[in-house]
Amino acid sequence: MATLRKACAYRKVVRAYTRKSKYKRKGFIKAIPTSKIVRFHMGDLKKDFPKTVKLIATEKFQIRHNALESCRILVNRQLQNKFGNKGYHFYINIYPHHILRNNKMLSGAGADRMQTGMKQSFGKVEGMAAQVKNGTTIFTAEVSEDGANFAREMLMKTKTRIPGRTTIEII
């Protein structure tokens, strides 16, 4: 069964290898997968809230789109249970644009004589990731005065699902 590569394989931010082929049609990615992120803004979009809690990156790294969706579900469900549908505004500030590719390798007896390896491989599209720089806001939760600590705790829970180092700021 095909499985995803570990997130640490994609953690470092590097420029993607662009294939230079003598045939123009082979130098492009054929199909881009859809992002798994369902919604970017949740809660009450029009109301102004006094407190803003932000999850900010403190280093350069990549976050896969399925990790962003996992964090979104976790935080949104908890905020909705605590404050109701109109008691908060939670949103994702980044979008996964970077396409991740993987050159599948055969395994088993005799596989070493069948493949040429990873050198200059183009690979098949495996997913998408957002490239985050130092100081970039990843998630923002706007809540009432008394809900700031709860929102901070919920954003703390997302730290285990994100590959890089982050910090939380309350404004």
TIROTI-616370 format. One record per residue (C-alpha): residue number from 1; x, y, z; residue in three letters. Coordinates in Angstrom, 2 decimals, decimal comma. Layout:
// residues N
NUM:X:Y:Z:ALA
...
END
This chain:
// residues 171
1:0,00:0,00:0,00:MET
2:1,29:3,45:-0,89:ALA
3:2,03:5,70:2,07:THR
4:3,04:9,31:2,53:LEU
5:6,69:10,10:3,13:ARG
6:7,52:11,44:6,55:LYS
7:7,05:15,18:6,98:ALA
8:10,75:15,55:7,87:CYS
9:11,54:14,63:4,25:ALA
10:9,92:17,90:3,18:TYR
11:10,75:20,13:6,15:ARG
12:13,68:22,00:4,57:LYS
13:12,74:24,82:2,22:VAL
14:14,64:24,39:-1,03:VAL
15:13,88:25,50:-4,56:ARG
16:12,24:22,66:-6,45:ALA
17:14,28:21,00:-9,17:TYR
18:12,92:22,02:-12,58:THR
19:13,26:19,42:-15,24:ARG
20:15,04:20,50:-18,40:LYS
21:14,09:18,11:-21,16:SER
22:14,74:18,22:-24,88:LYS
23:10,97:17,67:-25,21:TYR
24:9,04:20,69:-23,94:LYS
25:6,00:18,74:-22,74:ARG
26:8,13:16,63:-20,38:LYS
27:9,46:19,68:-18,53:GLY
28:6,18:20,43:-16,71:PHE
29:4,10:18,94:-13,91:ILE
30:1,08:17,34:-15,52:LYS
31:-1,51:17,55:-12,75:ALA
32:-1,56:19,49:-9,49:ILE
33:-3,48:17,87:-6,61:PRO
34:-6,28:19,79:-4,92:THR
35:-5,60:21,24:-1,51:SER
36:-7,16:19,35:1,40:LYS
37:-7,93:22,59:3,24:ILE
38:-11,70:22,94:3,19:VAL
39:-12,13:26,49:4,56:ARG
40:-9,77:29,32:5,45:PHE
41:-12,15:31,49:7,56:HIS
42:-14,37:30,09:10,32:MET
43:-16,70:31,64:12,90:GLY
44:-18,09:35,18:12,73:ASP
45:-16,36:36,98:9,86:LEU
46:-17,92:40,44:10,37:LYS
47:-17,61:41,05:14,11:LYS
48:-14,56:42,82:15,59:ASP
49:-13,05:40,95:18,53:PHE
50:-10,83:42,63:21,15:PRO
51:-8,16:39,90:21,46:LYS
52:-6,10:38,34:18,67:THR
53:-4,04:35,18:19,21:VAL
54:-1,47:34,31:16,52:LYS
55:0,71:31,28:15,86:LEU
56:3,95:32,63:14,35:ILE
57:6,83:30,68:12,75:ALA
58:10,27:31,26:14,29:THR
59:12,22:29,45:11,56:GLU
60:11,97:28,61:7,86:LYS
61:10,11:25,35:7,05:PHE
62:7,36:23,74:4,95:GLN
63:3,92:22,62:6,17:ILE
64:2,00:20,02:4,18:ARG
65:-1,62:20,78:3,30:HIS
66:-2,93:17,78:5,24:ASN
67:-1,15:19,02:8,39:ALA
68:-2,76:22,44:7,99:LEU
69:-6,19:20,84:7,61:GLU
70:-5,60:18,67:10,67:SER
71:-4,73:21,74:12,77:CYS
72:-7,73:23,62:11,39:ARG
73:-10,14:20,87:12,40:ILE
74:-8,63:20,60:15,88:LEU
75:-8,77:24,31:16,72:VAL
76:-12,08:25,09:15,00:ASN
77:-13,94:22,26:16,75:ARG
78:-12,71:23,33:20,19:GLN
79:-13,44:27,03:19,61:LEU
80:-16,90:26,21:18,28:GLN
81:-17,71:24,07:21,33:ASN
82:-16,51:26,77:23,74:LYS
83:-17,81:29,98:22,12:PHE
84:-20,54:28,83:19,70:GLY
85:-20,73:29,60:15,99:ASN
86:-20,53:33,40:16,36:LYS
87:-18,18:33,84:19,32:GLY
88:-14,84:33,73:17,48:TYR
89:-13,09:34,24:14,14:HIS
90:-10,40:31,71:13,24:PHE
91:-8,47:31,73:9,96:TYR
92:-5,47:30,27:8,17:ILE
93:-3,02:32,92:6,91:ASN
94:-0,94:30,77:4,54:ILE
95:-1,78:28,81:1,39:TYR
96:0,00:25,66:0,17:PRO
97:1,43:26,58:-3,26:HIS
98:4,59:24,46:-3,38:HIS
99:4,20:21,10:-5,13:ILE
100:5,91:18,09:-3,55:LEU
101:7,22:15,33:-5,80:ARG
102:8,59:11,87:-5,10:ASN
103:10,44:9,40:-7,31:ASN
104:9,00:6,04:-6,27:LYS
105:11,67:3,37:-5,88:MET
106:11,22:-0,37:-6,27:LEU
107:12,08:-2,56:-3,34:SER
108:12,79:-6,22:-3,13:GLY
109:15,20:-8,67:-4,70:ALA
110:16,73:-7,46:-7,96:GLY
111:15,36:-3,91:-7,64:ALA
112:18,86:-2,43:-7,60:ASP
113:19,44:-3,56:-11,19:ARG
114:16,18:-2,09:-12,48:MET
115:16,33:1,57:-11,46:GLN
116:18,61:4,48:-12,14:THR
117:18,10:6,19:-8,76:GLY
118:17,18:9,69:-7,66:MET
119:19,76:11,73:-9,58:LYS
120:17,95:14,56:-11,40:GLN
121:14,61:12,79:-10,96:SER
122:11,43:14,70:-11,64:PHE
123:9,11:12,43:-9,63:GLY
124:5,35:12,16:-9,46:LYS
125:3,28:14,75:-7,63:VAL
126:2,64:13,66:-4,04:GLU
127:1,09:16,67:-2,36:GLY
128:1,33:20,38:-1,67:MET
129:3,04:22,43:1,01:ALA
130:3,16:25,99:2,24:ALA
131:6,65:27,44:2,52:GLN
132:6,84:29,49:5,71:VAL
133:9,53:32,08:6,49:LYS
134:10,65:33,33:9,89:ASN
135:8,03:35,67:11,38:GLY
136:5,13:34,49:9,20:THR
137:1,73:34,16:10,90:THR
138:0,28:30,68:10,30:ILE
139:-3,03:30,76:12,24:PHE
140:-4,99:33,64:13,75:THR
141:-7,83:33,37:16,27:ALA
142:-9,84:36,45:17,21:GLU
143:-11,82:36,03:20,45:VAL
144:-13,37:37,97:23,33:SER
145:-11,33:39,22:26,33:GLU
146:-12,02:36,17:28,51:ASP
147:-11,40:33,66:25,69:GLY
148:-7,79:34,63:24,89:ALA
149:-6,21:32,03:27,19:ASN
150:-8,43:29,24:25,82:PHE
151:-7,54:30,18:22,23:ALA
152:-3,85:30,21:23,22:ARG
153:-4,17:26,66:24,63:GLU
154:-5,82:25,45:21,43:MET
155:-3,08:26,94:19,26:LEU
156:-0,50:25,32:21,58:MET
157:-2,02:21,93:20,66:LYS
158:-1,23:22,53:16,99:THR
159:2,51:22,79:17,70:LYS
160:2,84:18,99:17,72:THR
161:1,32:18,77:14,23:ARG
162:3,56:21,41:12,67:ILE
163:7,12:20,44:11,67:PRO
164:8,93:23,68:12,61:GLY
165:9,35:25,85:15,68:ARG
166:6,58:28,32:16,41:THR
167:5,57:30,84:19,05:THR
168:2,24:32,24:20,19:ILE
169:1,51:35,96:20,45:GLU
170:-1,55:37,60:22,07:ILE
171:-2,46:41,09:20,86:ILE
END
